[in-house]
């Protein structure tokens, strides 16, 4: 039999290529949905941001160029302060949330009774915070009443004991910790998945060589979960920028009700551009620090 008639053996698909194909298959439904339902509204919102609405009936409008963007920077008295306030909250909350989530994930990952119950407890706020229950509670002002009453009571007690200025700092710190605890459920679950993916043989080998738990954390745990850290950084920042309590997001949503749809579109696109740049910078910075087991 000649060589030409012999069937060529198929080369096995590389692991990296296989994972890329699997990833594409997973995101394919989202890509189809985005193409069908989001592309047209996306370009329409860009058009709105450079236009002025003449009539809501039939969405009649005329081109005004950068007038809406100029208004936000030069004439609006609320957009820039709310923008800076949200940046401040995100910069403060993101590292605290990541550290807190990692600590809790490492504690829950240890051999202990009721491990599943602890995971459920930390994930419950995520289910409530994104569902109909929390929307109903916020709609009747329950969350605001509870927070304001507890803060005022705590502030009055602290002011009597340690003074006004320090009491304000303590109250703000405790309020921020409460928000972080409420928002850290997804991060804890992701860190748990990363920690459970680390082979126990690595820790056993390091202990044989005399490594301490602190050295194991810096030399084994942290490098191997660095992709999860990057994922949590992006998720936490986006979650903070799009939170329901974000006043800037509320103003963008109110623009539909107040008839200032074009100005709201400009606000949204400025906000999106800033969020995109921040996430891109985080990816570029963390890319050099991220450990990829398939390449090293």
N, C-alpha and C positions, 0 to 999 in steps of 0.2 A: 504494500500500500504506500502510495507516494505521500510526501510531506504535506502537499496541498490538500489532500483528502482528509488529513487528520484534523480533528476538531481542536481548535485552539482553547487552551485552558483559560477560564476567566479569572482575572486577578481579583482577589478579595478587595472589597471596598474599604478604603481607609476609614479609621474610626472618626476622624475629624469630618470627613465628607458625610458619613452616615449621620452624625449628630446634627450637621447643618441641614440635611434633608428632613430629619425628624422635627427639628425646630421650625422649619418652613411649613411643614404639614400642620403643626400645632397652631401657628398664627394665620394659616390660610383662611379659616372662617372669619377671623377679624378683618383681614384684608378685603375679603369679598363684601362684608358688611359695610366697611368704610367706603369702598368704591360705590356701593349702591345708595347709601343713605347719608354720607358725610361730606363727600367731595363737593357736591353742588352747594350745600349750605355754607361750606367753608369759603368757597370763592365768592359767594354772595355777601358774606360778612366782610370780606376784604373790600368789596365794592361799596358796602354801606359806610365803611370807615372813611372813605374818600368822598362821600356824598352828603347831601342835606335833604331830609325828608320834606317833601311838599304836602303829601297827603298819605295817610295810612291806608286809605282805600286804594287797593291796587299797587301799594308801595311805590307811589310816584316820587321821584327824587331827581336832583340835579347835581352835577359834579362840582365839588368845592376844593378839591386837592387836599392839602395838608391843614385845612382850617380847623378840623376837629382835633387834630393832634396839637396844633398851636394853642387851642383853647385850654387843653388839659395842662400844658406846661406854663402858660402865661396868665391865664385868667381864672382857672379853677382854684378855689381855696381849700379844697378837701382832697383832691386826688393825690398830690405829692405827699402830704403828711400821712395819709392812710397807706400809701405805697411804702414809705420808709418805715412805718410802724410794723407792717407785715414782714418786711425784710429783717428787722430787728428780732421779731419773734421767731422767725425761721432759723436765723443764725444761732440764737440761744437754745432753742428747743431741740434742734437736730442732733448736736453732739450729746446732749444730756439724755435724749431718748435712746440713742444708740448704746451708750454706756449702760444705762439702766436695763435695757432689753438684753444685752449680752450677759450681764450679771445674773439676771433672773433665769435666762436660758441655761447658763452653766449650773446654776443651783438645781433647777428642775431636771437637768440631764443626769444628775447623779442618781445612783441606786437608792431609791427611797420609796416608801409606801405612799400610795395615793398620787403617783406621778401624773396619771391621766386627769385626776380631779383638779390639780393645780393648773394644768394646761387649759382646761375648760374655764376655770375662774378668770384667768388672764385674758382669754379670748372673748368672754361674754361682752365686755364693753364695746368691742368691735362690732358684734352682731347688733347690739342695741343702738349704737351710734350711727349706723347706716340704714336702719330700718324704720318702719312706720311708727314703732313705739316711741323712739326718741323724737321724731318729728312731731308727734302728738304732744309729748311732754313740753317741748320747746314752744309749741303753738299756744299752749295755755300759760306759758311762763313759769313752769315748775322749776326748770333748771336755773333760771335767773333768780327766782325767789330764794331757792335753797342756797345758792352761791353767795348772794348778797347778804342774806341773813347770817350765814356762818362766818363770812369775812368780817362783817361789822361787829359781831360778837367777839371774834378772836382779836380784832384790832383794838377794841375797847379794853379787853383784858390785858393785852400786851402794853398798851399805852400807860395803863396804871402801874405796871410793874417795871418796865424797862425803858419807857420814854417813847415819844411820838415817832421820831425819825427811824429808829431801829425797828420799831413795831411795824412800820410801813414796809420795810425791806423784808422782814420775816413773813408778813402776810402775803406779799407778792411772791416770795419764794415758795410758800406752801401752796398757793393757788396754781403756780406753774407746775409744781410737782404733781398736783392732782390731774392737770390736763395731760401731762406726760404719761402718767399711769393709765389714763383713759385711752391714749392713742398708741400704746406700745404693744398691743396684742399681736398684730401681724408680724412685727419685727421679732418678737419672741419666738413665734412659730418658725420663721425663716432661720433664725439663729439655731434653733433646736435641730432643724433638718441638716444644717451644715455641721453641727457638732456630732450628730449621730452618723454622719458620713465619714468621719475620721476613724481609721483603723486603730483598734486598741493595741495592736502589735507595735505601733510606733511609740506609744507611751511606755509599754513594757520594755522595749529596747533602750529607751532613754533612761529609765529607772535603773536598769542594769549598769549603765554607764555612769550612774551617780547623779543624774540631773534632778533638780528640785522641781516642785510643782510650778514655781514662778518661771523657771527656765523652760519648762514644757509649754507654758502658756505663750511665751514670746517666740519660741523656736518652732513649735508644732501647731498649736491651736490657732493662733492669730494668722500665720501665713496661709493655712489651709482654708480658713473661713473668710479670707479676704474678698473672694468674689461675692459672698453673701453680704459682707460689709458694704461693698459698692452698691449692691442691689437695695439694701436697706437705706443707704444715704439718698439714693434717687427717689425711692418710695416715700421716705419721710419728708423730703423737701416738697414733692408734688402734693402730698397729703396736706401739708401745712399751707401751701399756696392756694389750694382749692378747698379749704375747710369751710364748713357752713357758717362758722362764726366769723369768717373773714369779712370785714366791712367793705373792702374793695370789691369782692365778689358779689356782695349784696347790692352794691351800687350798680354793677353791670347788669344784674338781673332786673333791678328796678327800672332800668332805662327802657325796657319793653313796655312797662305799665305807664310810664310818664310820657311816652311818645318821643323820647330822645334816643331812638334806636341806633342812629348813625354815630352819635357820640359814644354810646355804650359799646359799639363795635370797635371804635378806636381805643377805648379803655381796655377792652379785652385783648386786642392784638398787641398793645404795648406790654400788657401784663404777660401774655404768652411769650413774647420775644425775650423778655427778661428772664422768665422761668426757664426757657430753652437754653439760653446762654449759660445760666448758672449750672444747670444739669450737665451741659456739655463740658464746662470747666471741671466739674467734679469727676466726670468720666476720664478726662485727659490726665488729671492729677493722679487719680487712683489707678489708672492703667499701668503705670510704672511700678506701683506697689502691690498690684494684684498678682497672686500666685496662680499660675495655670498649670495644673498637674500634667496635662497632655503635651505641654511644650517643654517642660523642664525635667 
